């Protein structure tokens, strides 16, 4: 059965993370994703992001580029741009993540491509968007986390600033761009026209700061770092026990009372400092100190079992090895294997959303640089003579 986006053709003109992640998700749902790469070097993630296995491509590239085909095209070359324009004529979606102004200099900006294909949905992902005084600033996840306020609320009070270890601005902007793209595709069914999608890492990081902005506007206080705790309920964080830590989420009054019963501290229920969730938030440090007095008597495994049996959300804190090897990850097929022409069998994260009628699949492993150039050109109707002429003109690099 065809995957849900099998009728769509996507031109991935992006590099590194946000754009490639967005396009990989489109490919996972069946879209024909053609990755347009600079000749010779390709997506900079191939060479610069992380460890190598057997081949030249990095682990970072392999993680972000399944279900795509790769074609080398020199977009700075006039003949290369003509090939690109031919691809645009039959494309549904284009994703790029250059700094604002770059695509205009390359003559592959939205106004130019809209004239070629008015149905094109064109998504730009940048650090700060296409407008505003910060538009020309470099667009890195670290910068977005810093300037959006995210870093100011991450970590522990009194310690140096900490960014979220997961690049939430990068990955989040890829997801929000995807949301905009699919909305535009649905809208195109009515209007017949494509449109321009403007997504940014800065706005993504801000848009994910739900509790922090609610606290600021509701109280006038600027939210600071609170470690693993939650801004809206307590206790809801990591706590110490005899052999390390576990997390507890007693996010309402019923769960709070159940927690106190399990740890043998019903006296805390009547303690004036902890009567309501508001009281517990205001006295969080004292609250956790009292809870940990009891938790230090048993192991994380023992407490987790007892709390879960009483209906109180609790969990051990796993590292990535433990999470990936867990029975839940196995049951949900979150670790899968792909066959790569150079690397052989490689592991990858599975599909995080399951489709009941059109299950996703790996149709293409992460492509080698330019691996599908000939096939894509043939689909465009180019014969071998024309391909050779274009090569002589530098369309695919010198």
C-alpha positions as a Markdown table, in Angstrom:
| # | Residue | x | y | z |
|---|---|---|---|---|
| 1 | Unk | 0.0 | 0.0 | 0.0 |
| 2 | Unk | 1.3 | 3.5 | -0.9 |
| 3 | Unk | 2.6 | 5.6 | 2.0 |
| 4 | Unk | 0.5 | 8.7 | 2.8 |
| 5 | Unk | 2.8 | 11.2 | 1.1 |
| 6 | Unk | 3.9 | 9.0 | -1.8 |
| 7 | Unk | 2.5 | 11.4 | -4.3 |
| 8 | Unk | 4.7 | 14.3 | -3.2 |
| 9 | Unk | 8.2 | 15.2 | -4.5 |
| 10 | Unk | 10.5 | 17.1 | -2.1 |
| 11 | Unk | 13.7 | 19.0 | -2.9 |
| 12 | Unk | 15.9 | 19.0 | 0.1 |
| 13 | Unk | 18.3 | 21.9 | -0.3 |
| 14 | Unk | 19.2 | 22.0 | 3.4 |
| 15 | Unk | 22.2 | 20.9 | 5.4 |
| 16 | Unk | 23.1 | 19.8 | 8.9 |
| 17 | Unk | 20.0 | 19.2 | 11.1 |
| 18 | Unk | 16.8 | 21.2 | 11.0 |
| 19 | Unk | 16.1 | 20.9 | 7.3 |
| 20 | Unk | 17.4 | 17.4 | 6.8 |
| 21 | Unk | 15.3 | 16.2 | 9.8 |
| 22 | Unk | 12.2 | 17.8 | 8.3 |
| 23 | Unk | 12.8 | 16.2 | 5.0 |
| 24 | Unk | 13.6 | 12.8 | 6.5 |
| 25 | Unk | 10.2 | 12.8 | 8.2 |
| 26 | Unk | 8.6 | 13.6 | 4.8 |
| 27 | Unk | 10.5 | 10.8 | 3.3 |
| 28 | Unk | 9.5 | 8.4 | 6.1 |
| 29 | Unk | 5.9 | 9.1 | 5.2 |
| 30 | Unk | 6.5 | 8.2 | 1.5 |
| 31 | Unk | 7.5 | 11.5 | -0.2 |
| 32 | Unk | 10.2 | 11.2 | -2.9 |
| 33 | Unk | 12.9 | 13.3 | -1.3 |
| 34 | Unk | 15.7 | 14.4 | -3.6 |
| 35 | Unk | 18.7 | 15.8 | -1.7 |
| 36 | Unk | 20.4 | 18.5 | -3.7 |
| 37 | Unk | 24.1 | 18.6 | -2.6 |
| 38 | Unk | 27.1 | 20.7 | -3.5 |
| 39 | Unk | 29.4 | 18.6 | -5.8 |
| 40 | Unk | 32.5 | 17.1 | -4.1 |
| 41 | Unk | 31.6 | 18.1 | -0.5 |
| 42 | Unk | 27.9 | 17.5 | -0.1 |
| 43 | Unk | 26.0 | 18.3 | 3.0 |
| 44 | Unk | 28.6 | 19.5 | 5.5 |
| 45 | Unk | 27.2 | 17.0 | 8.0 |
| 46 | Unk | 28.8 | 14.2 | 5.9 |
| 47 | Unk | 32.3 | 15.3 | 6.9 |
| 48 | Unk | 32.0 | 17.5 | 10.1 |
| 49 | Unk | 29.5 | 16.0 | 12.5 |
| 50 | Unk | 30.7 | 13.2 | 14.7 |
| 51 | Unk | 32.3 | 9.9 | 14.4 |
| 52 | Unk | 32.9 | 7.7 | 11.3 |
| 53 | Unk | 32.1 | 4.1 | 10.9 |
| 54 | Unk | 33.6 | 2.5 | 7.8 |
| 55 | Unk | 33.0 | 5.1 | 5.1 |
| 56 | Unk | 33.5 | 8.8 | 4.7 |
| 57 | Unk | 30.1 | 9.9 | 6.0 |
| 58 | Unk | 29.6 | 10.8 | 9.7 |
| 59 | Unk | 27.2 | 9.1 | 12.1 |
| 60 | Unk | 25.3 | 12.4 | 12.2 |
| 61 | Unk | 24.7 | 12.3 | 8.5 |
| 62 | Unk | 23.6 | 8.7 | 8.6 |
| 63 | Unk | 21.1 | 9.5 | 11.4 |
| 64 | Unk | 19.3 | 12.3 | 9.5 |
| 65 | Unk | 19.1 | 11.2 | 5.9 |
| 66 | Unk | 17.4 | 7.9 | 5.3 |
| 67 | Unk | 14.6 | 7.7 | 2.7 |
| 68 | Unk | 16.3 | 10.3 | 0.4 |
| 69 | Unk | 18.0 | 10.2 | -2.9 |
| 70 | Unk | 21.2 | 12.3 | -3.5 |
| 71 | Unk | 22.0 | 14.3 | -6.6 |
| 72 | Unk | 25.0 | 16.6 | -7.0 |
| 73 | Unk | 24.2 | 19.9 | -8.5 |
| 74 | Unk | 26.3 | 23.1 | -8.5 |
| 75 | Unk | 23.7 | 25.8 | -7.8 |
| 76 | Unk | 26.4 | 28.5 | -8.4 |
| 77 | Unk | 26.8 | 27.3 | -12.0 |
| 78 | Unk | 24.3 | 28.5 | -14.6 |
| 79 | Unk | 23.9 | 25.0 | -16.2 |
| 80 | Unk | 23.5 | 23.5 | -12.7 |
| 81 | Unk | 20.7 | 26.0 | -11.9 |
| 82 | Unk | 18.9 | 25.0 | -15.1 |
| 83 | Unk | 18.9 | 21.4 | -14.0 |
| 84 | Unk | 17.6 | 22.5 | -10.6 |
| 85 | Unk | 14.8 | 24.6 | -12.3 |
| 86 | Unk | 13.8 | 21.5 | -14.2 |
| 87 | Unk | 13.5 | 19.6 | -10.9 |
| 88 | Unk | 11.5 | 22.5 | -9.5 |
| 89 | Unk | 8.9 | 22.3 | -12.3 |
| 90 | Unk | 7.6 | 18.9 | -11.0 |
| 91 | Unk | 8.3 | 19.4 | -7.3 |
| 92 | Unk | 5.7 | 19.9 | -4.6 |
| 93 | Unk | 7.9 | 21.0 | -1.7 |
| 94 | Unk | 11.3 | 22.6 | -1.3 |
| 95 | Unk | 13.2 | 23.0 | 2.0 |
| 96 | Unk | 16.2 | 25.1 | 2.6 |
| 97 | Unk | 18.0 | 26.4 | 5.7 |
| 98 | Unk | 20.4 | 29.1 | 4.4 |
| 99 | Unk | 20.9 | 32.4 | 6.1 |
| 100 | Unk | 18.4 | 34.9 | 4.6 |
| 101 | Unk | 19.6 | 36.4 | 1.3 |
| 102 | Unk | 21.7 | 33.4 | 0.2 |
| 103 | Unk | 19.0 | 31.8 | -1.9 |
| 104 | Unk | 18.3 | 35.1 | -3.6 |
| 105 | Unk | 22.0 | 35.4 | -4.6 |
| 106 | Unk | 21.8 | 31.8 | -5.9 |
| 107 | Unk | 18.6 | 32.7 | -7.8 |
| 108 | Unk | 16.7 | 29.9 | -6.1 |
| 109 | Unk | 14.6 | 32.1 | -3.9 |
| 110 | Unk | 10.8 | 31.7 | -3.6 |
| 111 | Unk | 9.8 | 34.5 | -6.0 |
| 112 | Unk | 12.1 | 33.0 | -8.7 |
| 113 | Unk | 10.8 | 29.5 | -8.2 |
| 114 | Unk | 7.2 | 30.5 | -7.8 |
| 115 | Unk | 7.4 | 31.9 | -11.3 |
| 116 | Unk | 8.5 | 28.5 | -12.5 |
| 117 | Unk | 6.1 | 26.5 | -10.4 |
| 118 | Unk | 3.2 | 28.4 | -8.7 |
| 119 | Unk | 2.1 | 25.2 | -6.8 |
| 120 | Unk | 5.5 | 24.9 | -5.0 |
| 121 | Unk | 5.4 | 25.0 | -1.2 |
| 122 | Unk | 8.7 | 26.6 | -0.2 |
| 123 | Unk | 10.0 | 26.3 | 3.4 |
| 124 | Unk | 12.9 | 28.3 | 4.7 |
| 125 | Unk | 14.3 | 27.5 | 8.1 |
| 126 | Unk | 16.8 | 30.0 | 9.6 |
| 127 | Unk | 18.1 | 31.1 | 12.9 |
| 128 | Unk | 15.8 | 34.1 | 13.4 |
| 129 | Unk | 13.4 | 34.2 | 10.4 |
| 130 | Unk | 13.4 | 36.2 | 7.2 |
| 131 | Unk | 12.7 | 39.6 | 8.9 |
| 132 | Unk | 13.6 | 41.5 | 12.0 |
| 133 | Unk | 16.9 | 43.0 | 13.3 |
| 134 | Unk | 18.4 | 39.7 | 14.1 |
| 135 | Unk | 17.6 | 38.0 | 10.7 |
| 136 | Unk | 21.3 | 38.0 | 9.5 |
| 137 | Unk | 22.6 | 36.5 | 12.7 |
| 138 | Unk | 24.1 | 32.9 | 12.5 |
| 139 | Unk | 21.4 | 30.3 | 13.0 |
| 140 | Unk | 22.7 | 27.6 | 15.4 |
| 141 | Unk | 20.7 | 25.7 | 18.0 |
| 142 | Unk | 23.1 | 27.0 | 20.7 |
| 143 | Unk | 22.4 | 30.6 | 19.7 |
| 144 | Unk | 18.7 | 30.1 | 19.6 |
| 145 | Unk | 18.6 | 28.5 | 23.0 |
| 146 | Unk | 20.7 | 31.4 | 24.4 |
| 147 | Unk | 18.7 | 34.2 | 22.9 |
| 148 | Unk | 15.2 | 32.7 | 23.4 |
| 149 | Unk | 15.6 | 32.4 | 27.2 |
| 150 | Unk | 15.8 | 28.6 | 27.1 |
| 151 | Unk | 19.3 | 28.5 | 28.5 |
| 152 | Unk | 18.4 | 31.0 | 31.3 |
| 153 | Unk | 15.9 | 28.5 | 32.6 |
| 154 | Unk | 18.0 | 25.3 | 32.2 |
| 155 | Unk | 20.3 | 23.8 | 34.8 |
| 156 | Unk | 20.6 | 24.6 | 38.5 |
| 157 | Unk | 20.7 | 28.0 | 40.3 |
| 158 | Unk | 24.1 | 29.5 | 40.9 |
| 159 | Unk | 25.9 | 27.3 | 38.3 |
| 160 | Unk | 27.1 | 28.2 | 34.8 |
| 161 | Unk | 24.5 | 28.4 | 32.0 |
| 162 | Unk | 23.5 | 25.0 | 30.5 |
| 163 | Unk | 21.8 | 24.3 | 27.2 |
| 164 | Unk | 19.4 | 21.5 | 26.7 |
| 165 | Unk | 21.5 | 18.6 | 25.5 |
| 166 | Unk | 19.0 | 17.7 | 22.8 |
| 167 | Unk | 19.1 | 20.4 | 20.1 |
| 168 | Unk | 15.4 | 21.4 | 20.7 |
| 169 | Unk | 15.6 | 24.5 | 18.5 |
| 170 | Unk | 17.0 | 22.6 | 15.5 |
| 171 | Unk | 14.8 | 19.6 | 15.8 |
| 172 | Unk | 11.8 | 21.6 | 16.9 |
| 173 | Unk | 12.1 | 24.0 | 13.9 |
| 174 | Unk | 12.2 | 21.0 | 11.6 |
| 175 | Unk | 9.0 | 19.7 | 13.1 |
| 176 | Unk | 7.2 | 23.1 | 13.0 |
| 177 | Unk | 8.4 | 23.6 | 9.4 |
| 178 | Unk | 6.8 | 20.2 | 8.6 |
| 179 | Unk | 3.6 | 21.3 | 10.3 |
| 180 | Unk | 3.6 | 24.4 | 8.1 |
| 181 | Unk | 4.4 | 22.4 | 5.0 |
| 182 | Unk | 1.7 | 19.9 | 5.3 |
| 183 | Unk | -0.8 | 22.6 | 6.2 |
| 184 | Unk | 0.2 | 24.4 | 3.0 |
| 185 | Unk | -0.2 | 21.2 | 1.0 |
| 186 | Unk | -3.7 | 20.7 | 2.3 |
| 187 | Unk | -4.5 | 24.3 | 1.6 |
| 188 | Unk | -3.2 | 23.9 | -1.9 |
| 189 | Unk | -6.0 | 21.4 | -2.6 |
| 190 | Unk | -8.4 | 24.3 | -2.3 |
| 191 | Unk | -6.4 | 27.2 | -3.7 |
| 192 | Unk | -4.3 | 25.5 | -6.3 |
| 193 | Unk | -1.3 | 27.6 | -5.2 |
| 194 | Unk | 1.7 | 27.0 | -3.0 |
| 195 | Unk | 3.1 | 29.4 | -0.5 |
| 196 | Unk | 6.2 | 30.4 | 1.5 |
| 197 | Unk | 6.8 | 28.9 | 4.9 |
| 198 | Unk | 9.1 | 30.9 | 7.2 |
| 199 | Unk | 10.3 | 29.0 | 10.3 |
| 200 | Unk | 13.1 | 29.9 | 12.7 |
| 201 | Unk | 15.1 | 28.3 | 15.5 |
| 202 | Unk | 14.5 | 31.4 | 17.7 |
| 203 | Unk | 10.7 | 31.3 | 17.4 |
| 204 | Unk | 10.7 | 27.5 | 17.8 |
| 205 | Unk | 12.6 | 27.7 | 21.1 |
| 206 | Unk | 10.3 | 30.5 | 22.3 |
| 207 | Unk | 7.1 | 28.6 | 21.3 |
| 208 | Unk | 8.2 | 25.6 | 23.3 |
| 209 | Unk | 8.7 | 27.7 | 26.4 |
| 210 | Unk | 5.1 | 27.3 | 27.5 |
| 211 | Unk | 5.5 | 27.1 | 31.3 |
| 212 | Unk | 8.2 | 29.7 | 31.4 |
| 213 | Unk | 6.3 | 32.4 | 29.6 |
| 214 | Unk | 3.1 | 31.5 | 31.5 |
| 215 | Unk | 5.0 | 32.1 | 34.8 |
| 216 | Unk | 6.6 | 35.3 | 33.6 |
| 217 | Unk | 3.3 | 36.9 | 32.4 |
| 218 | Unk | 1.3 | 35.5 | 35.3 |
| 219 | Unk | 3.7 | 36.6 | 38.1 |
| 220 | Unk | 6.0 | 39.2 | 36.6 |
| 221 | Unk | 9.0 | 37.1 | 37.8 |
| 222 | Unk | 11.6 | 36.1 | 35.3 |
| 223 | Unk | 11.9 | 32.2 | 35.4 |
| 224 | Unk | 15.3 | 30.9 | 36.4 |
| 225 | Unk | 16.8 | 27.5 | 36.4 |
| 226 | Unk | 15.2 | 24.9 | 38.6 |
| 227 | Unk | 17.1 | 21.7 | 37.8 |
| 228 | Unk | 14.8 | 18.7 | 37.0 |
| 229 | Unk | 11.8 | 20.3 | 38.8 |
| 230 | Unk | 8.6 | 21.5 | 37.2 |
| 231 | Unk | 7.4 | 25.1 | 37.2 |
| 232 | Unk | 3.7 | 24.2 | 37.7 |
| 233 | Unk | 3.6 | 21.3 | 40.1 |
| 234 | Unk | 5.5 | 19.7 | 43.0 |
| 235 | Unk | 6.9 | 17.2 | 43.7 |
| 236 | Unk | 7.7 | 16.6 | 40.0 |
| 237 | Unk | 11.4 | 16.0 | 39.6 |
| 238 | Unk | 14.4 | 13.8 | 40.3 |
| 239 | Unk | 14.9 | 12.8 | 43.9 |
| 240 | Unk | 17.7 | 11.0 | 45.7 |
| 241 | Unk | 17.3 | 7.4 | 47.1 |
| 242 | Unk | 19.7 | 4.9 | 48.5 |
| 243 | Unk | 21.5 | 4.0 | 45.3 |
| 244 | Unk | 21.1 | 7.2 | 43.2 |
| 245 | Unk | 18.1 | 8.9 | 41.9 |
| 246 | Unk | 14.6 | 8.3 | 40.5 |
| 247 | Unk | 11.9 | 10.6 | 39.2 |
| 248 | Unk | 8.5 | 11.2 | 40.8 |
| 249 | Unk | 5.5 | 12.9 | 39.3 |
| 250 | Unk | 2.9 | 13.6 | 42.0 |
| 251 | Unk | 1.2 | 16.3 | 39.8 |
| 252 | Unk | -2.1 | 16.5 | 41.7 |
| 253 | Unk | -3.5 | 16.3 | 45.2 |
| 254 | Unk | -4.5 | 12.7 | 44.9 |
| 255 | Unk | -1.1 | 11.6 | 43.8 |
| 256 | Unk | 0.5 | 13.7 | 46.5 |
| 257 | Unk | -1.4 | 11.9 | 49.2 |
| 258 | Unk | -0.7 | 8.5 | 47.6 |
| 259 | Unk | 3.0 | 9.3 | 47.5 |
| 260 | Unk | 3.0 | 10.2 | 51.2 |
| 261 | Unk | 1.3 | 6.9 | 52.0 |
| 262 | Unk | 3.8 | 4.9 | 50.1 |
| 263 | Unk | 6.8 | 6.5 | 51.7 |
| 264 | Unk | 5.2 | 6.5 | 55.2 |
| 265 | Unk | 5.0 | 10.2 | 55.6 |
| 266 | Unk | 1.3 | 11.1 | 56.0 |
| 267 | Unk | 2.5 | 13.8 | 58.3 |
| 268 | Unk | 3.5 | 15.8 | 55.3 |
| 269 | Unk | -0.1 | 15.9 | 54.0 |
| 270 | Unk | -1.1 | 18.0 | 57.1 |
| 271 | Unk | 2.1 | 20.1 | 57.1 |
| 272 | Unk | 1.1 | 23.7 | 56.4 |
| 273 | Unk | 4.0 | 24.1 | 54.1 |
| 274 | Unk | 2.7 | 21.5 | 51.7 |
| 275 | Unk | -1.1 | 21.6 | 51.9 |
| 276 | Unk | -1.7 | 22.6 | 48.3 |
| 277 | Unk | 0.3 | 22.5 | 45.1 |
| 278 | Unk | 0.9 | 26.2 | 45.4 |
| 279 | Unk | 2.3 | 25.7 | 48.9 |
| 280 | Unk | 4.5 | 22.9 | 47.7 |
| 281 | Unk | 5.8 | 25.0 | 44.8 |
| 282 | Unk | 6.7 | 27.8 | 47.2 |
| 283 | Unk | 8.4 | 25.4 | 49.6 |
| 284 | Unk | 9.9 | 23.0 | 47.0 |
| 285 | Unk | 13.4 | 22.8 | 48.6 |
| 286 | Unk | 12.0 | 21.9 | 52.0 |
| 287 | Unk | 9.5 | 19.5 | 50.4 |
| 288 | Unk | 12.2 | 17.5 | 48.5 |
| 289 | Unk | 14.4 | 17.4 | 51.6 |
| 290 | Unk | 11.6 | 15.8 | 53.6 |
| 291 | Unk | 10.7 | 13.3 | 50.8 |
| 292 | Unk | 14.4 | 12.3 | 50.4 |
| 293 | Unk | 14.7 | 11.5 | 54.1 |
| 294 | Unk | 12.4 | 8.5 | 53.5 |
| 295 | Unk | 13.6 | 7.6 | 50.0 |
| 296 | Unk | 17.2 | 7.2 | 51.2 |
| 297 | Unk | 16.1 | 4.1 | 53.0 |
| 298 | Unk | 15.5 | 2.0 | 49.8 |
| 299 | Unk | 16.8 | 1.6 | 46.3 |
| 300 | Unk | 15.4 | 3.3 | 43.1 |
| 301 | Unk | 14.1 | -0.1 | 41.9 |
| 302 | Unk | 12.2 | -0.8 | 45.2 |
| 303 | Unk | 10.7 | 2.7 | 45.3 |
| 304 | Unk | 9.7 | 2.7 | 41.7 |
| 305 | Unk | 7.9 | -0.6 | 42.1 |
| 306 | Unk | 6.1 | 0.5 | 45.2 |
| 307 | Unk | 5.1 | 3.9 | 43.8 |
| 308 | Unk | 3.8 | 2.4 | 40.5 |
| 309 | Unk | 1.8 | -0.2 | 42.4 |
| 310 | Unk | 0.1 | 2.7 | 44.2 |
| 311 | Unk | -0.6 | 4.6 | 40.9 |
| 312 | Unk | 2.1 | 7.3 | 41.5 |
| 313 | Unk | 4.1 | 8.1 | 38.3 |
| 314 | Unk | 7.7 | 7.2 | 39.0 |
| 315 | Unk | 10.7 | 5.9 | 37.0 |
| 316 | Unk | 14.4 | 5.1 | 37.2 |
| 317 | Unk | 16.7 | 7.4 | 35.3 |
| 318 | Unk | 18.1 | 5.5 | 32.3 |
| 319 | Unk | 21.1 | 6.3 | 30.2 |
| 320 | Unk | 20.8 | 5.9 | 26.4 |
| 321 | Unk | 22.2 | 2.4 | 26.4 |
| 322 | Unk | 19.5 | 1.3 | 28.9 |
| 323 | Unk | 16.8 | 3.1 | 27.1 |
| 324 | Unk | 17.7 | 1.7 | 23.7 |
| 325 | Unk | 18.0 | -1.8 | 25.1 |
| 326 | Unk | 14.8 | -1.6 | 27.1 |
| 327 | Unk | 11.9 | -3.9 | 26.5 |
| 328 | Unk | 9.7 | -1.0 | 25.7 |
| 329 | Unk | 12.0 | 0.3 | 22.9 |
| 330 | Unk | 12.1 | -3.3 | 21.5 |
| 331 | Unk | 8.3 | -3.7 | 21.7 |
| 332 | Unk | 7.8 | -0.3 | 19.9 |
| 333 | Unk | 10.6 | -1.1 | 17.3 |
| 334 | Unk | 12.5 | 2.1 | 18.2 |
| 335 | Unk | 15.8 | 0.5 | 17.2 |
| 336 | Unk | 16.0 | -0.8 | 13.6 |
| 337 | Unk | 18.7 | -1.9 | 11.2 |
| 338 | Unk | 19.4 | -0.6 | 7.6 |
| 339 | Unk | 21.6 | -2.0 | 4.9 |
| 340 | Unk | 24.0 | 0.6 | 3.6 |
| 341 | Unk | 26.2 | 0.1 | 0.5 |
| 342 | Unk | 29.4 | 1.1 | 2.4 |
| 343 | Unk | 28.6 | 0.7 | 6.1 |
| 344 | Unk | 26.9 | -2.6 | 5.8 |
| 345 | Unk | 24.3 | -3.1 | 8.5 |
| 346 | Unk | 23.8 | 0.0 | 10.6 |
| 347 | Unk | 21.4 | 0.8 | 13.4 |
| 348 | Unk | 19.0 | 3.7 | 13.4 |
| 349 | Unk | 16.2 | 5.1 | 15.5 |
| 350 | Unk | 12.8 | 3.6 | 14.5 |
| 351 | Unk | 9.7 | 5.5 | 13.4 |
| 352 | Unk | 8.3 | 7.4 | 16.3 |
| 353 | Unk | 4.8 | 7.6 | 15.0 |
| 354 | Unk | 3.0 | 4.3 | 14.0 |
| 355 | Unk | 0.5 | 4.2 | 11.1 |
| 356 | Unk | -2.1 | 1.4 | 11.3 |
| 357 | Unk | -2.9 | 1.2 | 7.5 |
| 358 | Unk | 0.3 | 2.5 | 5.9 |
| 359 | Unk | 3.2 | 1.5 | 8.1 |
| 360 | Unk | 6.5 | 3.4 | 7.3 |
| 361 | Unk | 9.5 | 1.6 | 5.9 |
| 362 | Unk | 13.1 | 2.3 | 5.0 |
| 363 | Unk | 13.0 | 2.6 | 1.2 |
| 364 | Unk | 16.5 | 4.1 | 0.9 |
| 365 | Unk | 19.3 | 4.1 | 3.4 |
| 366 | Unk | 21.2 | 7.3 | 3.8 |
| 367 | Unk | 22.5 | 8.0 | 0.3 |
| 368 | Unk | 26.1 | 8.3 | -0.9 |
| 369 | Unk | 27.0 | 11.7 | -2.3 |
| 370 | Unk | 25.5 | 11.9 | -5.7 |
| 371 | Unk | 24.4 | 8.3 | -5.7 |
| 372 | Unk | 21.2 | 8.9 | -7.6 |
| 373 | Unk | 22.3 | 11.7 | -9.9 |
| 374 | Unk | 22.0 | 9.6 | -13.1 |
| 375 | Unk | 18.6 | 8.1 | -12.1 |
| 376 | Unk | 17.1 | 11.5 | -11.3 |
| 377 | Unk | 18.3 | 13.0 | -14.5 |
| 378 | Unk | 16.8 | 10.1 | -16.4 |
| 379 | Unk | 13.5 | 10.8 | -14.8 |
| 380 | Unk | 13.7 | 14.4 | -15.9 |
| 381 | Unk | 14.0 | 13.1 | -19.5 |
| 382 | Unk | 17.7 | 13.8 | -20.0 |
| 383 | Unk | 19.6 | 11.4 | -22.3 |
| 384 | Unk | 23.2 | 10.6 | -22.0 |
| 385 | Unk | 24.3 | 13.2 | -24.6 |
| 386 | Unk | 22.6 | 16.0 | -22.6 |
| 387 | Unk | 24.1 | 14.7 | -19.4 |
| 388 | Unk | 27.6 | 14.8 | -20.9 |
| 389 | Unk | 27.0 | 18.3 | -22.1 |
| 390 | Unk | 25.9 | 19.5 | -18.7 |
| 391 | Unk | 28.9 | 17.8 | -17.1 |
| 392 | Unk | 31.2 | 19.7 | -19.5 |
| 393 | Unk | 29.5 | 23.0 | -18.4 |
| 394 | Unk | 30.1 | 22.2 | -14.7 |
| 395 | Unk | 26.5 | 21.5 | -13.8 |
| 396 | Unk | 27.5 | 18.7 | -11.5 |
| 397 | Unk | 30.9 | 20.1 | -10.4 |
| 398 | Unk | 34.3 | 20.2 | -12.1 |
